[in-house]
Amino acid sequence: MVNSSEPVFDSLCAALHLACKPTYVPKIIQGRKQIEAMPREWVVQNIDRAADETLDLNDYWDYRRLLELLIIINARDSFNRSIAVGLAHTDYDIHEAAEDFSGTLDGAGGV
């Protein structure tokens, strides 16, 4: 049975796509606002799975936007896991992004 007070997982994936894929800043902000409007606890519990299913985390743009979003929603555990993955990544840009964001949840760089 689906709890009607929780958003549909597909709506999180759609908002995550909007928050991380476009290069047009107003679209990114629109996606972030949609996610911020969802119940935070539910988002934090589902963000990793949604990111795995929605984003290309081998793409530095998607990866950087995800890190920014994780800071915005204060998803500390997901952020730390994403940083660890990035620091171990063989792609220079992904590794550099992880270094850039490492140790911070105080503010998003980039967009």
C-alpha positions, -999 to 999 in steps of 0.1 A, spaced: 0 0 0 13 34 -9 13 61 17 -5 90 1 15 116 21 47 105 3 56 116 -32 57 91 -60 93 79 -66 90 88 -103 84 125 -93 116 125 -73 134 111 -104 119 137 -127 128 165 -103 163 151 -99 167 150 -136 157 186 -139 180 196 -110 211 179 -124 209 174 -162 201 208 -178 227 235 -183 200 262 -181 201 275 -146 164 283 -142 156 247 -150 182 235 -124 166 258 -98 131 246 -108 142 210 -102 158 219 -69 127 237 -57 105 207 -66 128 184 -45 128 209 -16 90 209 -16 90 171 -10 92 158 26 129 160 34 131 126 53 115 108 24 139 125 -1 170 117 19 159 81 22 153 78 -16 179 102 -32 207 76 -37 184 52 -55 169 80 -76 204 93 -85 215 58 -95 184 54 -117 183 89 -132 218 104 -135 250 94 -152 273 97 -122 303 92 -146 294 126 -161 311 154 -142 281 178 -148 256 154 -133 279 146 -105 286 182 -96 249 191 -97 241 161 -74 267 172 -49 252 207 -49 217 193 -44 229 171 -15 243 202 2 211 221 -3 189 193 12 216 186 38 217 149 29 250 144 48 253 106 45 245 106 8 269 135 3 297 117 21 291 85 1 292 105 -31 324 122 -22 341 89 -14 330 75 -47 343 106 -65 376 106 -47 382 70 -59 370 77 -94 395 73 -123 379 102 -142 399 134 -135 369 157 -136 349 135 -112 378 133 -89 384 170 -90 347 177 -82 349 154 -52 380 173 -40 363 207 -46 333 197 -25 351 175 0 345 186 36 317 210 30 280 211 35 281 248 42 275 260 6 273 249 -30 299 259 -55 291 262 -91 256 271 -102 
